Amino acid sequence: MLQGITVLDLASVGPAARASRWLADYGATVVKVGPVSKHGGVQIVPPFHSYGGHRGMKRLLVDLKSDTGRAAFGRLASIADVLIESFRPGVVNALGIGPDALRAANPRLVYCSTSGFGQDGPWSRVAGHDLNYLAVGGFLDTTHARADGGPPVPGATVADSAGGGMQAVIAILAALVRRSTTGEGAYLDVAAADGVVALMSLAIDEYLATGVVPAPRHGLLTGKYACYDLYEAADGKWLSVAAIEPHFWANLCRLLGCEQWTAQQMDDDAQDAIRADLRAAFKTKARDEWTAVLMEADTCVAPVLSVPELVESPQFLARGSIAEADHPEAGRFRQTAPVLAGQPEPDGPYQLRAATETDVDELLLGAGLTAQEVAALREDGVVA
């Protein structure tokens, strides 16, 4: 769907790296741009399971602190459609590759800056990671506490992925759609913390409307009621229950032998007693025995799967969520597949490339540099 779109990605981790990966999944050509090693920068060496032809990614190392390096990068930016960066605010301008400079030469460029707290505001220069953005965005405070009473450490990088990376993709795609009619690119300021606030909209909007402070087990979707909770089975494994609608709840109560609670689903005073009976009922069978009974009986029950379990799950195998890949050094192995909604599935294993391979000649000659100019840049150590 994004064939013909070229993305320059100046980030190795965080929201920007996730955004470029998803854009590549949908057919964009992504160029990972990193620093040359002589300046001691962190090298962008993607793990082989996320770097290869199926991701549409190419790689170039360039010294952006040198005049010739900046000029070469500028030639690439002049023919690119999208640039994604995640430097601290002000760094790209100091390097001479800020949005004003590059968009002056390429007005069609969609320039996306990703950061933790945004390009302005009192925290704009504060360092942080996923857990910090979930903390300030209200996510941790409204999530059920761990045993010592403190907020949990989530099992996925929700802020980097959903709060930052996906928000960047949405903004980039919207800017490309607008560009198709106006011919003009855009500057996008995407902050992971802003995205977490958006993810928390149900709780935040409720507080703003009612003054009631959200907290763990405060509302329906945070565990206040027994019909929306997690329960341990006889084998120590767990089941998720999300029987919100009355007919789903009635089905669950009937199959658990807890019909006495059908009419009291939302009775605040009865929740402790309901939970006790549900816990006792679920303890009578193993997790998979319960899923065999409940999953297809309109009860909104599903097992809590471990990673080893989910990669062998018939559901995810049927959906193509786990794919095979061939790597020139590691051989054939399995990996998480792209989510290719609306696109044809690949025929056979994905063909990956070595993570150390670069595309200097292809990229720079394609940007209009001569072979002699590229050779001189290599000899001077400006590109690699």
N, C-alpha and C positions, 0 to 999 in steps of 0.2 A: 504493500500500500504506500510505502514511502520510498519506493525505488526512484532514484534520481536526486534524492535529498542528501547533501553532504553535511556532516556534523563534525566540527572540531571540538574535541573534549580535552580540556586542560586539567582534569581531575583524575586521581587514581582511586579515591575512596569517597564514601558519603553519598549524599543525594545526587550529585552531578553524575557520578559513575553509574548509579542505578538508572538515572534518566537516559543516559546514552546507551546503556545496554538495552533498555526497552525500545528505544528508537531504532536500534540496529535490528532487534527482533522483527520489527515491522518493515524492514527492508532498507532503511537508511544506511549509507556508507559512513561509518564513524571512524574518525582518525584520532587515535589516542596520542596526544602530544605531551612528552615529558622532558625533563632537563637532561642534558648530557652529564655524564658521571663526574667529569673533572671538577665540577663546581660543588660536588658533595650533596646534591639534591637527592631526594627520595626518588628512586627509579620507578617508573610506571611499568611494572612487569606483571600483567594480569595473570592469575592462575589459569592453567591451560583449560580448565573446565568452563571458563567463562570468556575465553578469547579464541576466536577462530572465524573461519569463513562464514559459518552459519549466523554469526552475529554481525557480519558485515564490517568487522573492525580491521583497521590498518594501524600502523604504529610508526611514529617518528620521534626521534630525540633531537632537540634543538636548544641552543644557548640563546635564550631570550634576553640575556644581559648584554649581548654583543650587537653592534649595529647591523652586521650582516645577517645575524640570526633573526633579529626582529624584522629585517627587510624580507627575508625568505618566508617567515611566518605570515607577514603581511600579504605576500603574494597568494598564499593559501587562503587566507581570510577573504581576499578579494573575489574568490570564486566559490566560497562556501555559502551554504544556506543558513546554518545555525552554528553558533559558538556557545559552549557551556564552560563556565569556569567557577572555581570555588576558593579562590584566594581570599585572604582577609580584605575587607573594604579598603580601597585606595591602592592596593598593590598593582592591579592591572594598569592603572593610570601612571603609576611610577615607572612601570616597565615600558610604557608607550604603546600598550595594546588594549587600552580601554575602549569602551563602546563609542565614544565620540570619534576617536582616531580611526577605528576600523570601519565604522559605519559611514564616515565621510568618504571613504574609498569604495564602499559597498553599501549603498543605502538599502538594499534588499536583505541585508544580514539581520537575522534574529539573534540577538545577543542576550544570553541568559546567565545572570549571576546567581549562584546558589550559595547560601550561607546558613549559619545557625540562627542568627537573630536579625538578619536583614542588613542593608547597606546604610541605614541611618537608624536613629534612636539611641537611647543611652547604653544599650548592650551591644551595639553593632560590632564593636571590636573585642568582645568577650569570647574567649575560646570555649568550646564545648563539644559534646558528643551526644549521641542519640538519647541516652538516659537523662541528660540535662534538659533537653527540649521536652521530653515527656514529663519531667518534673515541673517545669514552669508552665506547661500547657494544661495542667489540671488532670492529666491522664493518670498519674500515679496516685494522686490523692483520692481519686474516686474508684480505684481498683482494690479488690479485697486484700486485706493486709496479710502478711506472712505471720509465722508463729510468734515472732517477737513484737508484733504490733506495727512494724514499719512497712512502708510500701514495697511491693515486690519488684524484682528485676525481671522485665518481660523476656519471653523466649524468642522474640524477633525484634529487629531494629525498626520499630513502627514509625518513629519520627523520620529517620533517614529515608525509608522506603515510601510509606504512604504520606507522611507529612511534607517531605521535601522532594524526593524523586518523582513521585506521581504528580505532584502539583507542578513541577517543572515541565513534565511531559505535556500536561493539559495546557499550560500556558504557551508552550512552544507550538503545539498543534493549532491552538487558536490563532496565534500570530501568523502562522503559515497560511491558514485559511483567509485571514484578512489580507495578507500580502497578495494572495491570488487575485484579489479584486482591486487593490490600491497600488500594488507594486512596491509598497514600503515595508521595510522590516520593522523591528521593535527592540526596545530594551526592556528586559524582564528582571525584576528583583524578587527572587523566590527565597523565602526563609523557612527552614524546617519548623521552627517554633510557631510561626503563623499557621502552618499547615496542621500542627497538632491542635491549636485552638479551633480550627475549622472542624477537625475530627470530633472535638468535644462539644459540638454545637447543641446537641440535645440537652446535656447537663447545664451548659452555660446559659442557654436561652431560658431554660426552666427557672434558673436562679434569678435572672434579670426580670422575668415576668412575675415571679412569686415571692422572691426573697428567701426561699428555702435553700439552704446550703447543701449541695450534693455531697454524698459520702458513700463509702462501700455499703452495700445492702440498703441504700437509700431508696432506690426505685425498682421498678419492674425489671429493667435490663441490667441492673447491678446486683441482683440477688436478694431483693427484699422478700420475694415470694418463693415458696417451695417448688412451684411449677417451672422455675427458671434457675437451675442450680446444677451442681455436679454431685454425683453419688458413687460410692465405692461398691463394687460387686464382691462376690464371695471369694474370687481369686486375687483380690487386691488391686485389680484394674478398675478403671473409672468410666462412667458414662455421663454424657452431657444431656440434660433435659431442658427443653425450651418449649414446653407445651403452653404457650400463651393463650391461644384461642380456646374458648370453652369446649368445643367439640374435641380438640386434641387432648385437652386435660381429661375429659370424660373417658376417652378411649384409654388413656394411660391408667387412670384410677381403676377402671374395670379389669385391665390385664394384670395389674399389680395386686388385685384383691383389696383395693382401698376405696371402694365405691362410696364409703361414708363421707369422703371429703369432696365429692364431685361438686356439690353446691357451695362449698366454702373456699373455693380457689383463692379469692381475694379478701378473705376475712383476716384482717391484721392480727386479731387475737388468737387465731388458730394456727398460725404458721409454725410455731415450734412443735406442736403436736403432729401436724401434717408431715413435717420433715422427719420426725422420729419414725413415723410409720413408713414413709418412703425409704428411709435408710434401712430399716429392718427388712422390707420387702426386697430391695435390691441385693441384700446380703445373702439371699437364698439361692442365687444362681451366679455362675461365672459371667463375666462381661459379655463374651461372645454368645452365650446362651440367651442372654437378654436381648442382644441386638437381633438375633434370629427371630425372636418373638415380636419385638417392638418396632424395628426400623421401618418395616413396610406396613405397619398397622395404623398409620396416621397418628403418631404420638409425638413427633419431633424429638426423637431420641437418637443419639449417635455415639459411637465409642470415642474415647480419648485415645488417639493413636500415637505411638512413639514414631520417631523418624524411621527406624528399621521396619516398622509395620506399614507405614504409609507408602513407602517405596515399593512394597509388594502388594498393595491394596488393589483388588480387581477394578475398583472405581477409577483410581488414578492411572492405572495401566490402560484401561479402556479409553480414557480421555487423552492419552498421550502426554501426561504430565511428566513422565519419566522417559527419557530417550537414550539411545545409544549414540556414542560418538567415537570416531577414529582419530587418534592423535599420533603424530609422527614419532614421538619418543615414548609416550606412555601406553601406546596401543589402544585397544578397544575397551571402553568402560561406559558406565551409565552416568547420567547427569540430569539435573532438572532441565526440562525442556522449556522453550519459550511459550508464552501464552499467545497463540496465534489465532485469535478470534477472527473469523472471516477470511482466513488465508488457508491455502492448501497445505496439508501436512507434508513433510519431506519424504522422499522416496529413499529409504535406507538410512544408515547412520549419518550423523552430522560429521563433516570433514573439518577437523580443527587444525590449527597451525601452532608451531612452536612459539611460546611466549616471548622468546628473545628475538624473533624475526622482525625486521623493520622494513619499511617500504619507501626508503629515501628517494630512489630514482623515480619510481612511478609517481609519487606525490609531487615532487619538486619539478620534474620535467612536465607533468601535467599542468602545473601552475604557471608554466611559461619560462622557467629558467632553462638556460642552455646546459648542455652536458659539461662544458668547461666550467660554468659557474657552480654546478653541483659538485664537481670534482674538487674545486677550490674550497668549498665549504667543508667537504669531508677532510681534506688535507689540514685545514686549520682547526679541525675538531669542533666546528660550529654545529654540525649535524652528525647524526650517527643512526 
